Amino acid sequence: QAHLAESGGGSVQPGESLRLSCAVSISMHAFNDMNWYRQAPGKERELVATVTYGGGTNYADSVKGRFSISTDNAKNVVYLQMNMLKPEDTGVYYCHADSFVSGSRYEYWGQGTQVTVFS
């Protein structure tokens, strides 16, 4: 029912910035929360940032003060602004959404966008 598509990834030098976008095919009011995850080769996928239906945000300790998640509900887009990027931020970044309906949890994933920060 819902489709998520990430864009904005690329290769940058340490200290530079990137802004990732996630285009959502339906109104984001349908979701309880929107999230950004990332995954490096050989590692588990980790939660980076969350924005809830009520507008609250949460971040992984490793990105606090550098990353910011936000939404544009009129455009059905969720953003991840990434500043002061470090080599440790390298990985595939995924957009994710949660919806709870009729006592069931529905999850939706984007296909991912690569972020590379040079050493």
WOFENMO-V875416 format. One record per backbone hydrogen bond with DSSP energy under -1.0 kcal/mol. NH is the residue of the N-H (numbers start at 1). CO is the residue of the C=O. If there is no record, write none. Layout:
NH_CO / NH_CO
//
This chain:
5_23 / 7_21 / 12_116 / 15_85 / 16_13 / 18_82 / 20_80 / 21_7 / 22_78 / 23_5 / 24_76 / 25_3 / 30_27 / 31_28 / 32_98 / 33_98 / 34_51 / 35_96 / 36_49 / 37_94 / 38_46 / 39_92 / 43_40 / 46_38 / 48_36 / 49_36 / 50_58 / 51_34 / 52_56 / 53_32 / 55_52 / 58_50 / 60_48 / 63_60 / 66_63 / 67_63 / 68_81 / 70_79 / 72_77 / 77_72 / 78_22 / 79_70 / 80_20 / 81_68 / 82_18 / 83_66 / 85_16 / 89_86 / 90_87 / 91_115 / 92_39 / 93_113 / 94_37 / 96_35 / 97_108 / 98_33 / 99_106 / 101_104 / 104_101 / 106_99 / 108_97 / 110_95 / 113_93 / 115_91 / 116_10 / 118_12
//
